[in-house]
Amino acid sequence: MSEDPIYDSADAQLARRVAALERLAETQDILDRTEALAVRQRQQVEQSRTHLLEKLSRVQDEHSALLAQQGEKLDQILTILRSMNDSR
């Protein structure tokens, strides 16, 4: 004797629902891993950004110091040239 078709349908429905729940769980796992990866990548980007800003600040400070030194040298040269011009 074969089983009643109502039960076959219920078993198939249950199997589909279980499969759907398994797919949902897998999808949620993928989303969780993707979100964790995105968080790590944002942290790395922020660390890189901070590092680059610190480096840029150091380079700007070095350039400012060099410009100040060159300005002082130019002032000295102008002073020498003026004194030579005044002595003529």
C-alpha positions in Angstrom: 0.0 0.0 0.0 1.3 3.5 -0.8 1.3 6.4 1.5 -1.4 9.0 1.4 -0.5 11.8 -1.0 -1.2 14.4 1.7 1.7 13.1 3.7 4.0 13.0 0.6 3.2 16.6 0.0 3.8 17.5 3.7 7.2 15.7 3.6 8.2 17.5 0.4 7.1 20.8 1.9 9.1 20.1 5.0 12.1 19.1 3.0 11.8 22.4 1.0 11.5 24.4 4.1 14.5 22.7 5.7 16.5 23.3 2.5 15.4 26.9 2.5 16.5 27.4 6.1 19.8 25.8 5.4 20.3 28.2 2.4 19.3 31.1 4.6 21.8 30.0 7.3 24.6 29.7 4.7 23.6 33.2 3.3 23.7 34.7 6.8 27.1 33.1 7.4 28.4 34.6 4.1 26.9 38.0 5.1 28.5 37.8 8.5 31.9 37.0 7.0 31.6 39.7 4.4 30.7 42.2 7.1 33.7 41.2 9.2 36.0 41.5 6.2 34.6 45.0 5.4 35.2 46.0 9.0 38.8 44.8 8.8 39.3 46.6 5.5 37.9 49.8 6.9 40.3 49.6 9.8 43.2 49.0 7.5 42.2 51.9 5.3 41.9 54.2 8.4 45.3 53.0 9.7 46.8 53.7 6.2 45.2 57.1 6.1 46.5 58.0 9.5 50.0 56.8 8.6 49.9 58.8 5.4 48.7 62.0 7.2 51.4 61.6 9.8 54.0 61.2 7.0 52.6 64.2 5.1 52.8 66.3 8.2 56.5 65.3 8.8 57.3 66.1 5.1 55.6 69.5 5.4 57.5 70.3 8.5 60.8 69.3 6.9 60.0 71.4 3.8 59.1 74.4 6.0 62.4 74.1 7.8 64.3 73.9 4.6 62.5 76.9 3.2 63.3 78.8 6.4 66.9 77.9 6.1 67.0 79.0 2.4 65.3 82.2 3.3 68.0 82.9 5.9 70.7 82.2 3.4 69.1 84.5 0.9 68.9 87.2 3.5 72.6 86.8 4.2 73.4 86.9 0.5 71.3 90.1 0.1 73.0 91.6 3.1 76.5 90.9 1.6 75.4 92.2 -1.8 74.0 95.4 -0.3 77.2 96.0 1.8 79.3 95.5 -1.3 77.0 97.9 -3.2 77.2 100.5 -0.4 81.0 100.3 -0.3 81.3 101.4 -4.0 
